[in-house]
Amino acid sequence: MERKKKMEERYSVLMSLYKKEKPEYLKIALDSMLNQTIKPNEIVLVEDGELTAELYKVVDEYRGKLHIVVNEKNMGLGLALNRGLKACKNELVARMDTDDCSKPDRCEKQLKRFEEKPYLSIVGSHIDEFEGDIGNIISQRKVPLTSEEIYEFAKRRSAFNHPAVMYRKSKVLEQGGYADLKRNQDVDLFGRMLYAGNKAENIDESLLWFRSSTELSKRRKSWQNTWSYIATIKKFWKMGYASVTDYLVVAIAQMGMYLMPVKVQNYIYKTFLRK
């Protein structure tokens, strides 16, 4: 009990809410964090621009349990998270999206890893991807586990599942936080952190249910997402993190995925890029 109380005082939850989110999804996400086996003592929710009446109703229902940061105009995910992060009062911050669902012991396991290895700056995990109902698991996104594996993997692909990470606020801010990008803000941030010498690990189990949908497939196939990912790896190359080979492999792969029909792209994701 004493150990749990100690850890309970140690972390915040960081979420950003946009008007296109569904109220029922938001409730599931909030409840999953409020019902953690080791509860956060703070949930920072950034209202990124004007919301719908339905979303405001949910926020009002939970208002006493939230630290709300209001952006009068939509700033985009990266900048919204930067504002929320600065408002977090704890060093350890658990990221969470407003349409996913954390497993009950997610944060306890991440806190334990930080306690065991205080030199870590980021602790993530695998995720279970579902459609519709949480029980309908369609795939699992596995990520590399050790700091060395993560460092190499991140030169070409995202080494973390962003909604499932917990990180050190000070280490994120040291690198300037999230960049003002439309897509892949997390890939950019974590790549900069790794190149700067920050250590990270992923826990070898799924700690979050990730909501998949046809909209997600459309975003993956968009030119904006394709160009953004290629530009991010090019940035890694220019700064000395990734090699020119890494950059060219990513550019060719991303363009190939962009030109494929959605059905073929989804088949590749599920067959080769997922478990």
C-alpha positions in Angstrom: 0.0 0.0 0.0 2.8 2.4 0.9 4.6 1.7 -2.4 1.4 2.3 -4.4 0.7 5.6 -2.6 4.2 6.8 -3.4 3.7 6.0 -7.1 0.2 7.5 -7.1 1.7 10.9 -6.4 4.1 10.7 -9.4 2.2 11.0 -12.7 -0.1 13.1 -14.7 -2.2 12.1 -17.7 -2.1 14.3 -20.9 -4.9 14.3 -23.4 -6.0 16.6 -26.2 -9.6 16.9 -27.3 -10.8 18.0 -30.8 -14.3 18.7 -31.9 -14.5 15.7 -34.2 -14.1 13.2 -31.3 -17.1 11.2 -30.3 -18.5 11.7 -26.8 -18.9 8.0 -26.0 -15.3 7.4 -27.0 -14.1 10.2 -24.7 -16.0 8.7 -21.7 -14.3 5.3 -22.3 -10.9 6.9 -22.5 -11.4 9.0 -19.4 -12.8 6.1 -17.4 -9.9 3.9 -18.3 -7.5 6.4 -16.8 -9.6 7.1 -13.7 -9.8 3.4 -13.0 -6.1 2.6 -13.2 -4.8 0.3 -10.5 -2.5 3.2 -9.5 -4.6 6.3 -10.2 -3.2 9.6 -11.5 -3.4 12.6 -9.3 -4.0 14.8 -12.3 -5.6 14.5 -15.8 -4.7 17.4 -18.0 -7.3 17.8 -20.9 -6.6 20.3 -23.6 -9.7 21.6 -25.3 -8.1 22.3 -28.7 -10.6 24.8 -30.2 -14.3 25.0 -29.9 -16.0 21.7 -29.2 -19.5 20.3 -29.8 -22.3 20.6 -27.3 -22.1 16.8 -26.8 -18.4 16.9 -26.0 -18.8 19.9 -23.6 -21.5 17.8 -21.8 -19.1 15.0 -21.2 -16.3 17.4 -20.1 -18.7 19.0 -17.6 -19.6 15.6 -16.3 -15.9 14.9 -15.5 -14.9 18.5 -14.8 -14.1 18.0 -11.1 -11.6 15.3 -12.1 -9.8 17.3 -14.8 -7.3 20.1 -15.2 -8.7 21.8 -18.3 -6.5 23.9 -20.6 -8.5 25.8 -23.2 -7.2 26.8 -26.7 -9.7 29.3 -28.1 -8.6 28.3 -31.6 -7.5 24.8 -32.8 -3.7 24.6 -32.7 -3.2 21.0 -33.8 -2.2 18.1 -31.8 1.5 18.9 -31.3 1.1 22.5 -30.1 -2.0 21.5 -28.0 0.1 18.8 -26.2 2.9 21.3 -25.6 0.5 23.6 -23.8 -0.9 20.7 -21.8 2.5 19.3 -21.0 3.6 22.6 -19.5 0.5 22.6 -17.3 1.3 19.1 -15.9 2.6 19.3 -12.4 4.3 15.9 -12.3 7.6 14.8 -13.9 6.1 11.6 -15.3 3.3 12.0 -17.8 1.2 9.3 -19.4 -0.1 10.2 -22.9 -3.6 9.1 -23.8 -5.8 9.7 -26.8 -9.5 10.5 -26.4 -10.8 7.6 -28.4 -8.7 4.7 -27.0 -8.8 2.7 -23.8 -5.9 2.0 -21.4 -5.8 -1.4 -19.7 -6.3 -1.1 -16.0 -2.7 -1.9 -15.0 -1.0 0.1 -17.8 0.3 3.0 -15.7 1.3 0.8 -12.7 3.5 -1.3 -15.0 5.1 1.8 -16.6 5.7 3.4 -13.2 7.3 0.2 -12.0 9.7 0.3 -15.0 10.6 3.9 -14.3 11.2 3.0 -10.7 13.4 0.1 -11.7 15.3 2.1 -14.3 15.3 5.8 -13.4 17.6 6.7 -16.3 14.8 6.0 -18.8 13.0 9.0 -20.4 10.3 7.1 -22.3 8.4 3.8 -21.5 5.9 2.5 -24.0 4.3 -0.8 -24.9 2.6 -2.9 -27.6 -1.1 -2.1 -28.4 -4.1 -4.2 -29.3 -6.0 -2.7 -32.3 -9.7 -3.1 -32.4 -12.7 -2.2 -34.5 -16.1 -1.3 -33.0 -16.1 -3.2 -29.7 -13.0 -3.6 -27.6 -13.5 -7.3 -27.7 -13.0 -7.3 -31.5 -9.2 -7.3 -31.7 -8.1 -7.3 -35.3 -4.3 -6.9 -34.9 -1.5 -6.1 -32.5 1.2 -3.5 -33.1 4.4 -4.7 -31.6 7.4 -2.3 -31.0 11.0 -3.0 -30.2 11.8 -3.5 -26.6 15.3 -2.5 -25.7 16.9 1.0 -25.9 19.4 -0.2 -28.5 16.7 -1.8 -30.7 14.5 1.3 -30.4 17.3 3.6 -31.4 17.9 1.7 -34.6 14.2 1.0 -35.4 13.2 4.7 -35.1 15.5 5.7 -38.0 12.9 4.2 -40.3 9.7 3.5 -38.4 7.8 4.7 -35.4 9.4 2.8 -32.4 6.5 3.7 -30.0 2.7 3.6 -29.9 2.2 7.2 -29.0 -1.1 6.9 -27.0 0.6 4.2 -24.8 3.8 6.0 -23.8 4.7 7.5 -20.5 7.6 10.0 -20.5 9.6 12.5 -18.4 8.2 16.0 -18.8 11.7 17.6 -18.4 13.2 15.5 -21.1 10.5 16.3 -23.6 10.8 20.0 -22.9 14.6 19.8 -23.2 14.1 19.0 -26.9 11.6 21.7 -27.4 8.5 19.6 -27.1 6.4 18.6 -30.1 7.0 20.4 -33.4 4.3 22.3 -35.2 3.5 19.5 -37.7 0.2 18.2 -39.1 1.3 14.6 -38.8 3.9 12.4 -37.2 4.6 14.8 -34.3 5.5 11.9 -32.1 7.9 10.3 -34.5 9.7 13.6 -34.8 9.8 14.3 -31.1 11.0 10.8 -30.1 13.6 10.7 -32.8 15.1 13.9 -31.5 15.0 12.6 -28.0 16.7 9.4 -28.9 19.4 11.2 -30.9 20.0 13.5 -28.0 20.9 10.5 -25.8 17.6 9.8 -24.0 17.0 6.1 -23.2 13.7 4.3 -23.8 12.1 0.9 -23.5 8.9 -0.7 -24.4 7.1 -3.2 -22.2 6.6 -6.6 -23.8 2.8 -6.7 -23.6 -0.1 -4.7 -24.9 -1.2 -2.1 -22.3 -3.7 -0.2 -24.5 -6.7 -0.9 -26.7 -6.3 1.2 -29.8 -9.3 2.2 -31.9 -8.9 1.4 -35.6 -11.3 2.5 -38.3 -11.7 3.2 -42.0 -10.8 6.8 -41.2 -7.4 5.7 -39.9 -6.8 3.9 -43.2 -7.6 7.1 -45.1 -5.2 9.1 -43.0 -2.4 6.6 -43.6 -3.0 6.8 -47.3 -3.2 10.6 -47.5 -0.5 12.6 -49.3 -0.1 14.8 -46.2 0.8 11.8 -44.1 3.1 10.4 -46.7 5.0 13.6 -47.3 5.2 14.3 -43.6 6.7 11.0 -42.8 9.3 11.2 -45.6 10.1 14.8 -44.4 10.6 13.6 -40.8 13.1 10.9 -41.8 14.8 13.4 -44.1 15.2 15.7 -41.0 16.8 12.8 -39.1 19.2 12.3 -42.0 20.1 16.0 -42.1 20.8 16.1 -38.3 23.0 13.0 -38.5 20.6 10.4 -36.9 19.4 8.4 -39.9 21.6 7.5 -42.9 20.9 8.4 -46.5 19.9 4.7 -47.0 17.4 5.0 -44.2 15.9 8.1 -45.9 15.7 6.5 -49.4 14.2 3.2 -48.1 11.5 5.2 -46.2 10.8 7.5 -49.2 10.4 4.6 -51.6 8.3 2.5 -49.1 6.0 5.5 -48.2 5.5 6.4 -51.9 4.7 2.8 -52.7 2.1 2.6 -49.9 0.6 5.9 -51.0 0.1 4.6 -54.6 -1.4 1.3 -53.5 -5.2 0.8 -53.3 -6.5 1.0 -49.7 -7.3 -2.7 -49.6 -3.8 -3.7 -50.6 -2.3 -1.2 -48.1 -4.5 -2.6 -45.3 -3.4 -6.2 -46.3 0.2 -5.2 -46.0 -0.3 -3.6 -42.6 -2.1 -6.6 -41.2 0.1 -9.2 -42.8 3.6 -7.8 -42.5 3.4 -4.8 -40.1 1.1 -6.2 -37.5 0.8 -9.4 -35.5 
